[in-house]
């Protein structure tokens, strides 16, 4: 499971995911002069499903977990979004993340809407068999709203290719073999080459473009990454091996590691692959998760959970040139404004971390065609798609003198609103 991708939040975000999205939505809606009726449509979810998921535990007990699947908007195509297993997954968090998926797919201009799913559970307390039972029962309970042309799940926090394989098997056992019903699968079951690293690779591509545009040389620059699971670890590897950047600190749930001269990323990855904590790596100094935020750097990448950059905890003490949101909703609106006042640029989540859903789109297309792309083709298409989105955000931000986040929202809202109007709303 992707457990090391989730350092603890400094504190629970003072705003719910839904409230965060609403605040950011309003600024962008004002930018494009969106009509009042269309604002109501775009902020209202299409369908919400809440299910109770009974699971027989290994000792014979029955535990009941609460699960959610929220389809925010499908005007531009079938709904798309991950499923997370986390103790703090609740209705408002899932709804906020579903809305972000709508904007993310629209910004990337791929033919999907937005959805999200979650189960309120600590998966670290489950055995592998319990996890499989939970996944299969949850899939049974929400299967009525899934389908390759209706709603396509993917991995998210604490879920991975194995969990997607169980979803595929459970759905296909009733509907026939349907690989396009879920993405992020193992390659042997129709997954796409390059999908596992796609989110981290997309973050790197966006950083490369921003560095070129704003005169921050990427080679040799200092990078701090909060979170060392799927997104953070692949990003660290790619920045180190392909971009020549110097990753000086990373953190995981138990704490972090820091080396001002740059971490030996291949060595650290090998260390973590053995199941050892990041903090036990001997190639640097052990630091706390709170200390990570104070390290001077060029690029600061929150790549774990949401709500970690807040007015109350660290927005005034962060010491970087650019915050690149590898996670969803890592920065609260009040913290966002503080960073803006301090002259710290923020590359928003649904631009920076859109590589995952973009390659999920490629996987879905490959499944429908029953044809596999090469790894090189996947990376080439990803770079083209995410670079095009970046350039449109950069140009609108410059034209309207707004932040990247507001510009990205404005583009996404306009595209979804256009689709709603064309369909008759």
C-alpha positions as CSV (number, residue, x, y, z in Angstrom):
1,X,0.0,0.0,0.0
2,X,1.1,3.6,-0.5
3,X,1.4,4.3,3.2
4,X,4.6,6.3,3.1
5,X,3.0,8.9,0.9
6,X,1.2,10.3,3.9
7,X,3.1,12.3,6.5
8,X,0.7,13.4,9.2
9,X,-0.9,16.8,8.6
10,X,0.3,19.6,10.9
11,X,-3.4,19.7,12.0
12,X,-6.7,18.8,10.4
13,X,-7.5,21.4,7.7
14,X,-9.7,24.1,9.3
15,X,-11.9,24.0,6.2
16,X,-13.5,21.0,4.6
17,X,-12.6,19.8,1.2
18,X,-15.9,21.1,-0.1
19,X,-15.4,24.6,1.5
20,X,-11.9,24.8,0.0
21,X,-13.1,24.0,-3.5
22,X,-16.0,26.5,-3.1
23,X,-13.7,29.3,-2.1
24,X,-11.4,28.7,-5.0
25,X,-14.3,28.2,-7.4
26,X,-15.8,31.6,-6.6
27,X,-12.6,33.5,-7.5
28,X,-12.4,31.8,-10.9
29,X,-16.1,32.1,-11.6
30,X,-15.8,35.8,-11.1
31,X,-12.8,35.9,-13.5
32,X,-14.9,34.4,-16.4
33,X,-18.1,36.2,-15.4
34,X,-19.9,32.8,-14.9
35,X,-23.7,33.1,-14.7
36,X,-25.4,32.5,-11.3
37,X,-27.4,29.5,-12.6
38,X,-24.3,27.9,-14.1
39,X,-22.4,28.3,-10.8
40,X,-25.1,26.3,-9.1
41,X,-24.9,23.6,-11.7
42,X,-21.1,23.3,-11.6
43,X,-20.9,23.2,-7.8
44,X,-23.7,20.7,-7.4
45,X,-22.8,17.0,-7.6
46,X,-24.6,14.8,-10.1
47,X,-24.8,11.8,-7.9
48,X,-23.8,10.8,-4.4
49,X,-23.6,7.2,-3.1
50,X,-23.0,6.3,0.5
51,X,-22.8,2.6,1.4
52,X,-22.2,0.6,4.5
53,X,-19.6,-2.1,3.8
54,X,-19.7,-5.2,6.2
55,X,-16.4,-7.1,6.2
56,X,-15.7,-10.4,7.9
57,X,-12.4,-10.0,9.7
58,X,-9.8,-12.8,10.1
59,X,-10.9,-13.5,13.7
60,X,-14.5,-14.0,12.6
61,X,-15.9,-10.6,13.7
62,X,-17.9,-8.5,11.3
63,X,-16.8,-4.9,11.0
64,X,-18.9,-2.3,9.1
65,X,-17.1,0.5,7.2
66,X,-18.7,3.5,5.5
67,X,-17.9,4.1,1.8
68,X,-18.6,6.8,-0.7
69,X,-18.6,7.3,-4.4
70,X,-19.5,10.8,-5.6
71,X,-19.9,11.7,-9.2
72,X,-19.5,15.4,-9.5
73,X,-20.0,16.1,-13.2
74,X,-20.2,14.1,-16.4
75,X,-20.9,16.8,-19.0
76,X,-17.6,16.2,-20.8
77,X,-17.5,12.4,-20.5
78,X,-17.8,9.5,-18.1
79,X,-16.8,10.3,-14.5
80,X,-13.2,9.6,-13.5
81,X,-11.5,9.6,-10.1
82,X,-9.6,7.6,-7.5
83,X,-10.6,5.6,-4.5
84,X,-8.9,6.3,-1.2
85,X,-8.8,4.2,2.0
86,X,-8.2,6.5,5.0
87,X,-9.5,7.1,8.5
88,X,-10.3,10.7,7.7
89,X,-12.1,10.0,4.4
90,X,-15.6,11.5,4.8
91,X,-18.4,12.9,2.6
92,X,-17.1,16.5,2.4
93,X,-13.5,15.4,1.6
94,X,-14.7,13.0,-1.1
95,X,-17.0,15.7,-2.6
96,X,-14.3,18.3,-2.7
97,X,-11.9,15.8,-4.4
98,X,-14.6,14.8,-6.9
99,X,-15.0,18.5,-7.9
100,X,-11.3,18.8,-8.4
101,X,-11.4,15.8,-10.7
102,X,-14.0,17.6,-12.8
103,X,-11.7,20.6,-13.2
104,X,-8.6,18.5,-13.6
105,X,-10.0,16.5,-16.6
106,X,-11.3,19.7,-18.1
107,X,-8.0,21.5,-17.8
108,X,-6.2,18.6,-19.4
109,X,-8.9,18.6,-22.1
110,X,-9.4,14.8,-21.8
111,X,-13.0,13.4,-22.3
112,X,-13.9,12.7,-18.7
113,X,-15.9,14.2,-15.9
114,X,-15.0,14.1,-12.2
115,X,-15.7,11.6,-9.4
116,X,-14.0,10.4,-6.2
117,X,-14.5,7.5,-3.8
118,X,-13.4,6.6,-0.4
119,X,-13.8,4.3,2.5
120,X,-13.4,5.4,6.1
121,X,-10.8,2.9,7.3
122,X,-7.2,2.6,8.4
123,X,-5.9,0.0,5.9
124,X,-2.7,-0.5,7.9
125,X,-4.8,-2.3,10.5
126,X,-6.1,-4.8,8.0
127,X,-4.6,-8.0,6.7
128,X,-4.2,-8.5,3.0
129,X,-7.2,-10.8,3.0
130,X,-9.3,-8.3,5.0
131,X,-8.3,-5.6,2.5
132,X,-9.4,-7.8,-0.4
133,X,-12.7,-8.5,1.3
134,X,-13.3,-4.8,1.9
135,X,-12.5,-3.9,-1.7
136,X,-14.7,-6.6,-3.2
137,X,-17.7,-5.8,-0.9
138,X,-17.3,-2.0,-1.6
139,X,-17.1,-2.7,-5.3
140,X,-20.3,-4.8,-5.0
141,X,-22.1,-1.9,-3.2
142,X,-21.1,0.8,-5.7
143,X,-21.1,-1.4,-8.9
144,X,-24.5,0.0,-10.0
145,X,-22.9,3.4,-10.7
146,X,-19.7,2.1,-12.3
147,X,-18.9,1.3,-15.9
148,X,-16.4,2.1,-18.7
149,X,-18.8,4.7,-20.1
150,X,-20.2,5.8,-16.7
151,X,-17.6,6.0,-14.0
152,X,-14.0,4.6,-13.9
153,X,-12.2,4.4,-10.6
154,X,-8.4,4.6,-10.1
155,X,-5.8,4.3,-7.3
156,X,-5.6,7.1,-4.7
157,X,-4.3,7.4,-1.1
158,X,-3.7,3.9,0.3
159,X,-4.8,2.0,-2.8
160,X,-2.7,0.6,-5.6
161,X,-2.6,-1.6,-8.6
162,X,-3.6,-4.7,-6.6
163,X,-6.7,-3.0,-5.2
164,X,-7.6,-2.0,-8.8
165,X,-7.2,-5.7,-9.9
166,X,-9.7,-6.8,-7.2
167,X,-12.1,-4.1,-8.4
168,X,-11.7,-5.3,-12.0
169,X,-12.2,-8.9,-11.0
170,X,-15.3,-8.2,-8.9
171,X,-17.0,-6.1,-11.5
172,X,-16.0,-8.5,-14.4
173,X,-17.4,-11.5,-12.5
174,X,-20.9,-10.0,-13.0
175,X,-20.5,-8.0,-16.2
176,X,-18.0,-10.0,-18.2
177,X,-14.4,-9.0,-18.7
178,X,-14.4,-5.2,-18.6
179,X,-10.8,-3.9,-18.3
180,X,-11.8,-0.3,-19.1
181,X,-13.9,-0.1,-15.9
182,X,-10.9,0.8,-13.8
183,X,-7.4,2.2,-14.4
184,X,-4.2,2.0,-12.6
185,X,-4.3,-1.8,-12.9
186,X,-1.3,-4.1,-13.1
187,X,0.1,-4.2,-16.6
188,X,-0.6,-7.9,-16.8
189,X,-4.3,-7.1,-16.5
190,X,-4.5,-4.3,-19.0
191,X,-2.8,-1.6,-17.1
192,X,-0.8,1.0,-19.1
193,X,3.0,1.1,-19.1
194,X,4.1,4.3,-17.3
195,X,0.9,4.6,-15.2
196,X,2.6,4.0,-11.9
197,X,5.0,6.8,-12.3
198,X,2.7,9.1,-14.3
199,X,1.7,11.5,-11.5
200,X,5.3,12.1,-10.4
201,X,6.4,12.4,-14.1
202,X,3.7,14.9,-14.8
203,X,4.8,17.0,-11.8
204,X,8.4,17.0,-13.2
205,X,7.2,18.1,-16.6
206,X,5.3,21.0,-15.1
207,X,8.3,22.0,-13.0
208,X,10.5,21.9,-16.1
209,X,8.2,24.2,-18.0
210,X,7.9,26.7,-15.1
211,X,11.6,26.7,-14.5
212,X,12.3,27.5,-18.2
213,X,9.6,30.3,-18.2
214,X,10.6,32.0,-14.9
215,X,14.3,31.6,-15.0
216,X,14.8,29.2,-12.1
217,X,17.5,26.7,-13.4
218,X,16.3,23.2,-12.6
219,X,19.6,21.5,-12.8
220,X,21.2,21.7,-9.4
221,X,18.2,23.4,-7.8
222,X,17.1,22.4,-4.3
223,X,13.9,20.4,-3.9
224,X,12.1,19.4,-0.8
225,X,9.4,16.7,-1.1
226,X,6.7,16.0,1.6
227,X,5.6,12.5,1.0
228,X,7.6,9.5,-0.2
229,X,5.0,7.1,-1.5
230,X,4.0,6.7,-5.2
231,X,4.1,10.4,-6.1
232,X,7.0,11.6,-4.0
233,X,9.3,8.7,-4.7
234,X,8.8,8.7,-8.4
235,X,9.2,12.5,-8.5
236,X,12.4,12.3,-6.5
237,X,13.8,9.6,-8.8
238,X,12.9,11.5,-12.0
239,X,14.2,14.9,-10.8
240,X,17.4,13.2,-9.7
241,X,18.0,11.1,-12.8
242,X,16.5,13.0,-15.6
243,X,16.4,16.7,-14.5
244,X,19.6,16.9,-12.5
245,X,17.9,18.6,-9.6
246,X,19.1,18.1,-6.0
247,X,16.5,16.6,-3.7
248,X,17.7,17.7,-0.3
249,X,14.9,16.5,2.0
250,X,11.9,14.1,1.9
251,X,9.5,13.0,4.6
252,X,7.1,10.1,5.3
253,X,4.6,9.4,8.0
254,X,7.3,8.7,10.6
255,X,9.4,11.8,9.8
256,X,11.9,12.9,7.3
257,X,15.6,12.9,6.2
258,X,17.7,15.9,5.1
259,X,21.1,16.3,3.4
260,X,22.0,19.8,2.3
261,X,24.4,18.3,-0.3
262,X,21.6,16.2,-1.8
263,X,20.2,12.8,-0.9
264,X,21.3,9.6,-2.6
265,X,17.9,9.0,-4.1
266,X,18.6,5.5,-5.6
267,X,20.0,4.4,-2.2
268,X,17.1,5.8,-0.4
269,X,14.6,4.1,-2.7
270,X,16.4,0.8,-2.2
271,X,16.2,1.4,1.6
272,X,12.5,2.1,1.5
273,X,11.8,-0.8,-0.8
274,X,13.1,-3.1,2.0
275,X,10.3,-1.8,4.2
276,X,12.6,0.4,6.3
277,X,11.5,3.8,7.5
278,X,12.8,6.9,5.7
279,X,14.2,8.2,9.1
280,X,16.6,5.2,9.4
281,X,18.4,6.1,6.2
282,X,22.0,6.8,7.1
283,X,22.6,9.2,4.2
284,X,21.3,12.2,5.9
285,X,20.0,13.8,9.1
286,X,16.7,12.7,10.6
287,X,14.1,15.5,10.8
288,X,10.6,15.9,12.0
289,X,7.7,16.5,9.7
290,X,7.3,20.1,11.1
291,X,11.0,20.8,10.5
292,X,10.7,19.8,6.8
293,X,8.6,22.9,6.1
294,X,11.3,25.3,7.3
295,X,14.2,24.1,5.0
296,X,15.3,26.7,2.5
297,X,14.7,25.4,-1.1
298,X,13.7,26.4,-4.6
299,X,10.9,23.9,-5.0
300,X,8.7,22.6,-2.2
301,X,6.4,19.7,-3.2
302,X,3.6,18.6,-0.9
303,X,2.9,15.1,-2.3
304,X,0.8,13.4,0.4
305,X,-2.5,14.5,2.0
306,X,-4.5,17.6,1.8
307,X,-4.6,20.5,4.2
308,X,-0.9,20.5,5.2
309,X,-0.1,24.1,4.3
310,X,-2.2,26.3,6.6
311,X,-2.3,29.8,8.0
312,X,-2.0,28.3,11.5
313,X,1.0,26.0,10.9
314,X,3.5,27.0,8.3
315,X,2.3,29.4,5.5
316,X,4.3,32.3,7.0
317,X,7.5,30.2,7.6
318,X,7.8,28.2,4.4
319,X,11.1,29.2,2.7
320,X,10.9,28.4,-1.0
321,X,10.5,30.0,-4.4
322,X,7.7,27.8,-5.7
323,X,5.2,25.4,-4.1
324,X,4.2,22.6,-6.5
325,X,1.1,20.8,-5.4
326,X,1.7,17.1,-6.0
327,X,-1.1,16.2,-3.5
328,X,-4.8,17.2,-3.8
329,X,-5.8,20.3,-1.8
330,X,-2.6,20.6,0.2
331,X,-2.9,24.4,0.6
332,X,-5.9,26.0,2.3
333,X,-7.3,29.2,0.7
334,X,-6.0,31.4,3.6
335,X,-2.6,29.9,3.3
336,X,-2.8,30.4,-0.5
337,X,-3.3,34.1,0.0
338,X,-0.4,34.3,2.5
339,X,1.9,32.6,0.0
340,X,0.7,35.0,-2.7
341,X,1.4,38.0,-0.5
342,X,4.9,36.7,0.3
343,X,5.7,36.3,-3.4
344,X,5.8,32.5,-3.3
345,X,4.3,31.1,-6.5
346,X,1.9,28.1,-6.3
347,X,1.4,25.6,-9.1
348,X,-2.0,24.2,-8.3
349,X,-2.8,20.6,-7.7
350,X,-5.1,19.9,-10.7
351,X,-2.4,21.1,-13.1
352,X,0.7,19.8,-11.3
353,X,-0.6,16.3,-10.4
354,X,-2.8,15.7,-13.5
355,X,-0.3,13.2,-15.0
356,X,-2.1,10.3,-13.2
357,X,-5.5,10.9,-14.7
358,X,-4.0,11.7,-18.1
359,X,-2.3,8.4,-18.3
360,X,-5.4,6.8,-16.9
361,X,-7.2,8.2,-19.9
362,X,-4.5,6.6,-22.1
363,X,-5.0,3.3,-20.2
364,X,-8.8,3.5,-20.7
365,X,-8.4,4.2,-24.4
366,X,-6.0,1.2,-24.8
367,X,-8.4,-1.0,-23.0
368,X,-11.3,0.0,-25.3
369,X,-9.1,-0.6,-28.4
370,X,-7.4,-3.7,-26.9
371,X,-4.1,-2.3,-28.0
372,X,-1.0,-1.4,-25.9
373,X,1.1,1.7,-26.3
374,X,4.8,1.7,-25.7
375,X,6.2,3.3,-22.6
376,X,7.9,5.9,-24.8
377,X,4.6,6.7,-26.5
378,X,2.8,7.1,-23.1
379,X,5.5,9.6,-21.9
380,X,5.5,11.5,-25.1
381,X,1.7,11.9,-25.1
382,X,1.8,12.9,-21.4
383,X,4.4,15.6,-21.9
384,X,2.4,17.0,-24.8
385,X,-0.9,17.1,-23.0
386,X,0.3,18.5,-19.7
387,X,2.6,21.0,-21.4
388,X,-0.3,22.3,-23.5
389,X,-2.4,22.7,-20.3
390,X,0.5,24.5,-18.5
391,X,0.9,26.9,-21.4
392,X,-2.8,27.8,-21.4
393,X,-2.7,28.5,-17.6
394,X,0.5,30.5,-17.9
395,X,-0.9,32.7,-20.7
396,X,-4.2,33.4,-19.0
397,X,-2.5,34.1,-15.6
398,X,-0.3,36.7,-17.4
399,X,-3.2,38.2,-19.4
400,X,-5.5,38.6,-16.4
401,X,-2.8,39.2,-13.8
402,X,-4.1,36.4,-11.6
403,X,-2.5,33.4,-9.9
404,X,-1.9,30.1,-11.7
405,X,-4.6,28.5,-9.6
406,X,-7.3,31.1,-10.5
407,X,-6.3,30.9,-14.2
408,X,-6.4,27.1,-14.1
409,X,-9.8,27.1,-12.5
410,X,-11.1,29.7,-15.0
411,X,-10.1,27.5,-18.0
412,X,-11.6,24.4,-16.5
413,X,-14.9,26.1,-15.5
414,X,-15.3,27.6,-18.9
415,X,-14.9,24.2,-20.6
416,X,-17.3,22.4,-18.3
417,X,-19.8,25.3,-18.5
418,X,-19.6,25.2,-22.4
419,X,-20.3,21.5,-22.3
420,X,-23.3,21.9,-20.0
421,X,-24.7,24.6,-22.3
422,X,-24.3,22.5,-25.4
423,X,-26.1,19.6,-23.7
424,X,-29.0,21.9,-22.9
425,X,-28.4,23.4,-19.5
